Amino acid sequence: MTQPPHLQHGHPDLTTVDPIWTAWNRAWTRQIKVLTDRDDLRVVVAPGAGGGAPACFYPDHLRIEVDAAYLGGSPDITDPSKARHKRTVATGYGLLVHEAAHAAHSLWITPEDTPPVVADVAGQLEEARAEYRQRGRRRCDRQWIRHTVTTLLLSQTARADDLWHAGRLAALLLARVDARILTSKDVRVIRAAVTAVAGRKRLRRLRELWLQALDCDDHDANTMIQIAWRWCYALDIDPARRPDVPQPDLGEFAGLLAAALLEYLAAALGITPTDLRHTQITTRHGAPATWTRRDPTEAEVEAARRLATRLRQARTQHRETAVIPAPVPPGRLRTRQAITADAQTAAGMMPTAQRWQRRTTVPPPKPTLHLAVLVDVSWSMREFQKPLSTAGWILAHGARRNEAVTTTIAFGNTATLLVAPRQRPAQVLDMQASGGTTAFCEAVNLADQLLDLRKRHTVRMVAVVSDGDLPDRAAAQKLITTLHQAGCAVLWLRPAGITGHTFADTTTIHVADPVQAVDEICTAAVTALARA
C-alpha cells in the first residue's frame, strides 16, 4: 500500500535519537498530548528525522519525527518548555501540529489491493481532511498549519501541464481553502492555472469530490478510496488499466502550473519569484564539495580577453547610418526641441532637450546572446571536463561586457550549475566525473529556466558536449525539437572515435580533442551574434 511520505505505516527504519535534542523531545512529547488528546505518542527531533520528509508520523511505532533543520538546526535557538518558543520556530511547530492532525484523525488505512494511483490520490485528499478536522477541534492550530503548507509541497508537484498535476495542486492547495486553512486570495494564481489546464467544469467536479472527502469520518477508509477512484475518473485515468501513479514526461518543459506554484510559494514566503527560483537552483544544483576551485592561468585570462574582443567586433563590424540628437551644431535644428530647451533654461532648469540632430554611422542594434553550455561529466567524457571547466570561465568573462549571457551546466547523475548567468567567477571550478547521464533532461530544463531559451526576444543557442549516449533518448529528442522549433539553435559536439547517438534538429560536429570543442563553442557564439 502507498502512503504519503510523512505518514508511513509498517516498520521503516527510524531516526536515531540525538541526545542534544533531549529537551525538545521531552517538551514536544508533552505538547503532543495536548494537540492530539492521546497520551501514547512520542516525539523525536533530530537532524535528518522524518524519513526524508520534513516530518513524519509512524502509526505502528506511535512516534512522530521532526527534522531539526526546520528548527534552525540548533537546540539552543529557544527554550521549548516556554510557550513563546512556538513563534521562534513557527515552521517546525507547524510541522508538529500537522503530524498531530494525522495522529488524531488519519485513522483509516488504505486496503492492500488498492491501485497505487488511487492510494496516492487518497493520500493527497487526506492532507486537507486531517487539517480540517484538527482545525475544527482546535481552531488556534490553523495559524501554525499555514506555516507548513509551503514546506510540505514537493518540487515535482507541478512538473508538467497535464490533468494529473493539475489535480495534485487542486487536492493539496485548493482543497485547503474549503478546509479553512488557506484563503481564496492565497491560491488565486493556483486556481487560475488549474482552471486553464483542467477547465472549469472538471474543476467543479473535483471540488465536489474534495468536499465529500472533508466530510469523511476518521475511520472511513471505504469512502475515501471510493472518492479517490472517482477523482481518477474525473482526470481521465482508469486505475484498472493504469494502476501506477502517472509520471511527468521528461520531454516536456515546465509550464503554467510550475510558474503558478512558484509565484504562490514566493508570496507565501514574502519574497519575489526570482529570488525563490535562485534559492531553489542554488540548493538543488550546487557544485559537489569534491569539485575544486583554482585561480585562472595567464593563458585563460588572455583567452577571455580574445573572446571579448571577438564578441565586441561581432556586434560592431557592420555600421549603419542613423540620425542621432545633439546639443550643439553642426546638424539640423529641431524647432520643438529648441523651444523646449529655451523653456527649461527660462525656468532655471538644466536643459535636457537636444536642439540639433545629425546623421552619423553607428553599430546596428543587436539582441542579447543567450548561450547555455551543457557538459557531459560521465566517465566516458572525463578528458573533456577540465578544458570545458576552463571554457565556462572564459565564456562568463568574455561575454559579461558584450551584452551576452552565458551559463555552463554539467550533467551526470544530477545537473550541476557550474557558472550562473551574469556571473563573473573569480576562480575556475573544475568538474569531475560523476557517473551516468540521467540528468540531461534536467540540465536542459535548468538552462531554459536561467536563459528563457524558448522566448524569441534574444539570440539563443545551446552547445552540448557529449557522446549522446543518453538513457532516455526519446525525451531528450523531444526537448531538443522543442528548442529548435522555438528558434534556439542546438550545437552538439561529439568526441571523434567514441560511439554514441546523433540527435535530429542539431548541428552535430565531431571534435578530435577538448581544445577543438572549446574553439567551436566560442566560434559559434561569435557567429550567432554577428548574424543577428
Secondary structure in CASP SS format (residue, H / E / C, confidence):
PFRMAT SS
TARGET T0000
AUTHOR 0000-0000-0000
METHOD secondary structure of the structure
MODEL  1
M C 1.00
T C 1.00
Q C 1.00
P C 1.00
P C 1.00
H C 1.00
L E 1.00
Q C 1.00
H C 1.00
G C 1.00
H C 1.00
P C 1.00
D C 1.00
L C 1.00
T C 1.00
T C 1.00
V C 1.00
D C 1.00
P H 1.00
I H 1.00
W H 1.00
T H 1.00
A H 1.00
W H 1.00
N H 1.00
R H 1.00
A H 1.00
W H 1.00
T H 1.00
R H 1.00
Q H 1.00
I H 1.00
K H 1.00
V H 1.00
L H 1.00
T H 1.00
D C 1.00
R C 1.00
D C 1.00
D C 1.00
L C 1.00
R E 1.00
V E 1.00
V E 1.00
V E 1.00
A E 1.00
P C 1.00
G C 1.00
A C 1.00
G C 1.00
G C 1.00
G C 1.00
A C 1.00
P C 1.00
A E 1.00
C E 1.00
F E 1.00
Y E 1.00
P H 1.00
D H 1.00
H H 1.00
L C 1.00
R E 1.00
I E 1.00
E E 1.00
V E 1.00
D E 1.00
A H 1.00
A H 1.00
Y H 1.00
L H 1.00
G C 1.00
G C 1.00
S C 1.00
P H 1.00
D H 1.00
I H 1.00
T C 1.00
D C 1.00
P C 1.00
S C 1.00
K C 1.00
A C 1.00
R C 1.00
H H 1.00
K H 1.00
R H 1.00
T H 1.00
V C 1.00
A H 1.00
T H 1.00
G H 1.00
Y H 1.00
G H 1.00
L H 1.00
L H 1.00
V H 1.00
H H 1.00
E H 1.00
A H 1.00
A H 1.00
H H 1.00
A H 1.00
A H 1.00
H H 1.00
S C 1.00
L C 1.00
W C 1.00
I C 1.00
T C 1.00
P C 1.00
E C 1.00
D C 1.00
T C 1.00
P C 1.00
P H 1.00
V H 1.00
V H 1.00
A H 1.00
D H 1.00
V H 1.00
A H 1.00
G H 1.00
Q H 1.00
L H 1.00
E H 1.00
E H 1.00
A H 1.00
R H 1.00
A H 1.00
E H 1.00
Y H 1.00
R H 1.00
Q H 1.00
R H 1.00
G H 1.00
R H 1.00
R C 1.00
R H 1.00
C H 1.00
D H 1.00
R H 1.00
Q H 1.00
W H 1.00
I H 1.00
R C 1.00
H C 1.00
T C 1.00
V H 1.00
T H 1.00
T H 1.00
L H 1.00
L C 1.00
L C 1.00
S C 1.00
Q C 1.00
T C 1.00
A C 1.00
R C 1.00
A C 1.00
D C 1.00
D C 1.00
L H 1.00
W H 1.00
H H 1.00
A H 1.00
G H 1.00
R H 1.00
L H 1.00
A H 1.00
A H 1.00
L H 1.00
L H 1.00
L H 1.00
A H 1.00
R H 1.00
V H 1.00
D H 1.00
A C 1.00
R C 1.00
I C 1.00
L C 1.00
T C 1.00
S C 1.00
K C 1.00
D C 1.00
V C 1.00
R H 1.00
V H 1.00
I H 1.00
R H 1.00
A H 1.00
A H 1.00
V H 1.00
T H 1.00
A H 1.00
V H 1.00
A H 1.00
G C 1.00
R H 1.00
K H 1.00
R H 1.00
L H 1.00
R H 1.00
R H 1.00
L H 1.00
R H 1.00
E H 1.00
L H 1.00
W H 1.00
L H 1.00
Q H 1.00
A H 1.00
L H 1.00
D C 1.00
C C 1.00
D C 1.00
D C 1.00
H C 1.00
D C 1.00
A H 1.00
N H 1.00
T H 1.00
M H 1.00
I H 1.00
Q H 1.00
I H 1.00
A H 1.00
W H 1.00
R H 1.00
W H 1.00
C H 1.00
Y H 1.00
A H 1.00
L C 1.00
D C 1.00
I C 1.00
D C 1.00
P C 1.00
A C 1.00
R C 1.00
R C 1.00
P C 1.00
D C 1.00
V C 1.00
P C 1.00
Q C 1.00
P C 1.00
D C 1.00
L C 1.00
G C 1.00
E C 1.00
F C 1.00
A C 1.00
G C 1.00
L H 1.00
L H 1.00
A H 1.00
A H 1.00
A H 1.00
L H 1.00
L H 1.00
E H 1.00
Y H 1.00
L H 1.00
A H 1.00
A H 1.00
A H 1.00
L H 1.00
G C 1.00
I C 1.00
T C 1.00
P H 1.00
T H 1.00
D H 1.00
L H 1.00
R H 1.00
H H 1.00
T H 1.00
Q H 1.00
I H 1.00
T H 1.00
T H 1.00
R H 1.00
H H 1.00
G C 1.00
A C 1.00
P C 1.00
A C 1.00
T C 1.00
W C 1.00
T C 1.00
R E 1.00
R E 1.00
D C 1.00
P C 1.00
T C 1.00
E H 1.00
A H 1.00
E H 1.00
V H 1.00
E H 1.00
A H 1.00
A H 1.00
R H 1.00
R H 1.00
L H 1.00
A H 1.00
T H 1.00
R H 1.00
L H 1.00
R H 1.00
Q H 1.00
A H 1.00
R H 1.00
T H 1.00
Q C 1.00
H C 1.00
R C 1.00
E E 1.00
T E 1.00
A E 1.00
V E 1.00
I E 1.00
P E 1.00
A E 1.00
P C 1.00
V C 1.00
P C 1.00
P C 1.00
G C 1.00
R E 1.00
L E 1.00
R C 1.00
T H 1.00
R H 1.00
Q H 1.00
A H 1.00
I H 1.00
T H 1.00
A H 1.00
D H 1.00
A H 1.00
Q H 1.00
T H 1.00
A H 1.00
A C 1.00
G C 1.00
M C 1.00
M C 1.00
P C 1.00
T C 1.00
A C 1.00
Q C 1.00
R C 1.00
W E 1.00
Q E 1.00
R E 1.00
R E 1.00
T E 1.00
T E 1.00
V E 1.00
P C 1.00
P C 1.00
P C 1.00
K C 1.00
P C 1.00
T C 1.00
L E 1.00
H E 1.00
L E 1.00
A E 1.00
V E 1.00
L E 1.00
V E 1.00
D E 1.00
V C 1.00
S E 1.00
W H 1.00
S H 1.00
M H 1.00
R H 1.00
E H 1.00
F H 1.00
Q H 1.00
K H 1.00
P H 1.00
L H 1.00
S H 1.00
T H 1.00
A H 1.00
G H 1.00
W H 1.00
I H 1.00
L H 1.00
A H 1.00
H H 1.00
G H 1.00
A H 1.00
R C 1.00
R C 1.00
N C 1.00
E C 1.00
A E 1.00
V E 1.00
T E 1.00
T E 1.00
T E 1.00
I E 1.00
A E 1.00
F E 1.00
G C 1.00
N C 1.00
T C 1.00
A E 1.00
T E 1.00
L E 1.00
L E 1.00
V E 1.00
A C 1.00
P C 1.00
R C 1.00
Q C 1.00
R C 1.00
P C 1.00
A C 1.00
Q C 1.00
V E 1.00
L E 1.00
D C 1.00
M C 1.00
Q C 1.00
A C 1.00
S C 1.00
G E 1.00
G C 1.00
T C 1.00
T C 1.00
A C 1.00
F H 1.00
C H 1.00
E H 1.00
A H 1.00
V H 1.00
N H 1.00
L H 1.00
A H 1.00
D H 1.00
Q H 1.00
L H 1.00
L H 1.00
D C 1.00
L C 1.00
R C 1.00
K C 1.00
R C 1.00
H C 1.00
T C 1.00
V E 1.00
R E 1.00
M E 1.00
V E 1.00
A E 1.00
V E 1.00
V E 1.00
S C 1.00
D C 1.00
G C 1.00
D C 1.00
L C 1.00
P C 1.00
D C 1.00
R H 1.00
A H 1.00
A H 1.00
A H 1.00
Q H 1.00
K H 1.00
L H 1.00
I H 1.00
T H 1.00
T H 1.00
L H 1.00
H H 1.00
Q H 1.00
A C 1.00
G C 1.00
C C 1.00
A E 1.00
V E 1.00
L E 1.00
W E 1.00
L E 1.00
R E 1.00
P E 1.00
A C 1.00
G C 1.00
I C 1.00
T C 1.00
G C 1.00
H C 1.00
T C 1.00
F C 1.00
A C 1.00
D C 1.00
T C 1.00
T E 1.00
T E 1.00
I E 1.00
H E 1.00
V E 1.00
A C 1.00
D C 1.00
P H 1.00
V H 1.00
Q H 1.00
A H 1.00
V H 1.00
D H 1.00
E H 1.00
I H 1.00
C H 1.00
T H 1.00
A H 1.00
A H 1.00
V H 1.00
T H 1.00
A H 1.00
L H 1.00
A H 1.00
R C 1.00
A C 1.00
END
